[in-house]
Amino acid sequence: MTELLQQAFEKASELPQEEQDRFARFLLSELESELRWAELFSRPESEDLLERLADEAVAAHRAGLTRPLDVDEL
C-alpha cells in the first residue's frame, strides 16, 4: 500500500462509523466502475466504436453543430 493511500485510510478511520461505511461504499463503487471500463475498453469492438464516435464528433464540429464548453452552465 502506498503512503498516500495509508494516510487516506487513517483519516477515514477517524470518521464516525456511518461516514466510514459511506466512504467504503463510494470507494468500492469507484473501483468496480474502473474495472468495468477497463474491461469494456479492452474489447476489440471498442476501438472501432470509439473511432466512429470520434469521427462523428469531428464532423459535427466541422459542420458548426458544436459550441465551446461553458463550465458555468454545468
trRosetta pair geometry for C-beta under 8 A, 3 or more apart (Angstrom, degrees):
i j d omega theta_ij theta_ji phi_ij phi_ji
1 5 5.1 -119 -176 85 92 123
1 6 5.4 111 124 -61 118 90
1 9 8.0 -27 180 5 146 141
2 5 4.6 93 58 9 85 102
2 6 6.8 -144 96 -6 45 87
3 6 5.5 -55 -149 36 32 115
3 7 6.4 36 151 -22 65 103
4 7 5.6 -51 -151 33 33 113
4 8 6.5 34 151 -20 64 103
5 8 5.5 -51 -150 34 35 114
5 9 6.5 32 154 -15 66 104
6 9 5.9 -57 -149 39 31 108
6 10 6.3 33 152 -21 65 106
7 10 5.6 -54 -147 35 31 113
7 11 6.4 31 154 -17 65 104
8 11 5.8 -55 -151 36 31 110
8 12 6.2 29 152 -18 65 108
9 12 5.4 -52 -142 39 34 113
9 13 6.3 41 154 -28 65 102
10 13 5.7 -50 -150 28 30 114
10 14 7.4 33 150 -22 58 100
11 14 5.9 -56 -166 24 37 113
11 15 7.8 46 142 -30 62 94
12 15 5.7 -38 -166 8 47 117
12 20 5.9 109 162 -121 90 79
12 23 5.2 -155 -142 114 121 162
13 20 6.9 50 -112 -111 36 128
15 19 3.8 -107 164 93 125 123
15 20 5.0 162 81 -57 108 76
15 23 6.8 110 49 -10 160 137
16 19 4.9 87 59 11 77 105
16 20 7.1 -141 97 -9 37 89
17 20 5.5 -54 -147 34 33 115
17 21 6.4 33 156 -18 66 103
18 21 5.8 -54 -151 35 30 110
18 22 6.5 32 150 -20 64 105
19 22 5.5 -50 -146 36 35 114
19 23 6.3 37 153 -19 66 104
20 23 5.7 -55 -149 38 30 112
20 24 6.2 32 152 -21 65 107
21 24 5.5 -52 -144 36 32 113
21 25 6.4 34 155 -19 65 103
22 25 5.9 -52 -149 35 30 110
22 26 6.4 31 151 -18 62 107
23 26 5.6 -56 -150 37 31 113
23 27 6.2 29 155 -18 66 108
24 27 5.8 -55 -144 39 29 110
24 28 6.2 27 158 -16 65 108
25 28 5.9 -57 -144 40 28 108
25 29 6.1 30 156 -21 63 110
26 29 5.8 -60 -149 37 27 112
26 30 6.4 26 155 -18 64 107
27 30 5.8 -54 -148 35 30 111
27 31 6.4 29 155 -17 64 106
28 31 5.8 -54 -146 37 32 111
28 32 6.3 32 155 -18 65 107
29 32 5.8 -55 -147 38 29 111
29 33 6.3 32 153 -21 63 107
30 33 5.6 -54 -148 35 30 114
30 34 6.4 33 154 -20 64 104
31 34 5.7 -52 -150 34 32 113
31 35 6.6 32 152 -18 64 104
32 35 5.7 -54 -151 36 33 112
32 36 6.5 35 151 -20 66 104
33 36 5.7 -53 -149 34 33 112
33 37 6.4 31 154 -16 66 104
34 37 5.8 -54 -147 37 31 109
34 38 6.3 32 154 -20 65 107
35 38 5.7 -54 -146 37 31 112
35 39 6.3 31 155 -19 64 106
36 39 5.8 -57 -150 37 30 110
36 40 6.3 29 154 -18 66 107
37 40 5.7 -56 -145 38 32 110
37 41 6.1 22 160 -12 68 110
38 41 6.1 -60 -142 42 27 104
38 42 6.3 29 156 -26 62 110
39 42 5.8 -58 -148 31 28 113
39 43 7.4 41 152 -35 59 93
40 43 6.2 -45 -167 7 36 113
40 46 6.0 124 150 -93 68 135
41 46 5.1 -179 -134 150 38 161
42 46 7.3 69 44 21 19 145
43 46 4.7 108 68 -19 85 104
44 47 6.5 -48 -172 20 44 108
44 48 7.7 32 143 -6 68 104
45 48 5.7 -55 -159 39 50 111
45 49 6.1 50 147 -21 76 107
46 49 5.6 -58 -145 40 33 111
46 50 6.0 30 159 -17 69 108
47 50 6.0 -56 -144 39 26 107
47 51 6.3 28 156 -19 62 109
48 51 5.8 -56 -147 37 29 112
48 52 6.3 29 155 -19 64 107
49 52 5.8 -56 -149 36 30 110
49 53 6.3 27 154 -17 65 107
50 53 5.7 -53 -144 38 32 110
50 54 6.2 35 155 -20 65 106
51 54 5.7 -54 -148 36 30 112
51 55 6.4 32 153 -20 64 105
52 55 5.7 -53 -149 35 32 112
52 56 6.4 32 152 -19 64 105
53 56 5.6 -53 -148 36 33 113
53 57 6.4 35 153 -21 65 105
54 57 5.6 -53 -148 35 32 112
54 58 6.4 31 155 -17 66 105
55 58 5.9 -55 -147 37 30 109
55 59 6.3 31 154 -19 64 108
56 59 5.7 -55 -146 38 30 112
56 60 6.3 32 154 -21 65 105
57 60 5.7 -53 -147 35 30 111
57 61 6.4 31 153 -19 64 106
57 66 7.8 56 -170 -72 73 140
58 61 5.7 -54 -149 36 32 112
58 62 6.3 29 154 -16 66 107
59 62 5.8 -55 -144 39 31 109
59 63 6.2 25 156 -15 64 111
60 63 5.8 -61 -146 42 29 109
60 65 4.3 -82 -172 70 82 120
60 66 5.6 94 124 -44 97 99
61 64 7.9 51 175 -62 31 18
61 65 7.1 -90 -72 55 23 74
61 66 4.5 -22 -102 17 69 137
70 73 4.4 68 87 -1 103 112
70 74 7.9 -166 99 -24 60 76
71 74 5.6 -29 -161 0 50 119
